[in-house]
Amino acid sequence: MTLPKYTELTQLNKIDEIEKEIFVLTKNLFDLRIKRSTNQQIKSHIFTHTKRRISQLKYKQSFLVKLEK
């Protein structure tokens, strides 16, 4: 599985959409941490992918906020 690319975020152009996506991903990350702490079977690369996607979304969000000003 490849890492998520920033170019895949072209369809997200509204801050509200980005915030919803960030919320869903942070919830997913929390669930992954719960699974890891309870010794359930998880794929460790999903942590990296989720964190990377969240950081990409936050960057795009900050970029869009600057454009609105």
Helices and strands as residue ranges (DSSP letters): G 6-9, H 15-37, H 45-68
